[in-house]
Amino acid sequence: MLESVVPICLTVSAILTYLLQLWTGFAVAGLPGDNALIDRRTAPGPYWFMMAFQTLVLIGMPILITLAG
């Protein structure tokens, strides 16, 4: 039971975080360091790069896992 709940919770939290980043205009680039959050208004290039990267991870990784299994 737990092995099926954990991936669902991770997926839901990742999608909610992604939507929150789009809504607020702040992308999470990493936890440590001074540049942990990227503001869309002051740095649109890095912001959209992080959003594109996260999109690739949110879509690409599940597809690769599905194809491998």
N, C-alpha and C positions, 0 to 999 in steps of 0.2 A: 504494500500500500504506500509506504513512504517513498519508495523509488519512483512512483508515478506522480506524487504530489510535489516533490522538490523541483523537477523541471518545469512544471506548470507555474509554480510560484516565481521561479526565476524569470520565466518568459513574461509573465504579467508585470513584474516589477521593472524589467527592462523596457517594456513597451510604455509603461506609465512614466518612467524617467525620461524616455525619448520625447513623449508628448509634452511633458512638463518643460523640457528644454526648448522645444519649439514655441510653446506658449509664452514663457518668460523671457526668452532671448538670451539666456545664459547657457552655455554648453560646458559640461564637465570634461576637462582635458586630462585630469589626473588628480589624485589626492594630495601628494606631497608637492611642496614648492609654492612659489608666488603666483604662478599662472595656472592655478587649479580650475578657475572659472574663466571663460572667455565671453565677453560681452559682445552681442551682435552689433550694437551701435558703434562701438569704438574699434572693433577688429572684425569686420564682416568676413574677410578672407579666411582667417583661422577658424572662425565660428562655423562657416559652411563646410570647411574641410573636415572638422570634427563630426559634424552632422552626417556628412557623406560617409565617413569612415564607420560611424555607428550604424548607419543604414546598411552598409555592406556586412557588418558583423551580425546585425539582427536578421538579415535575410540570407546572406551567404553561408553562415555557419550552420543553421538548421538544414539548409539544402545539402551541404556537404555531409552532414551527419546522416541524413536520410539516404543519400546515395551510397554511403559506405556500409550501411546496415542491411 
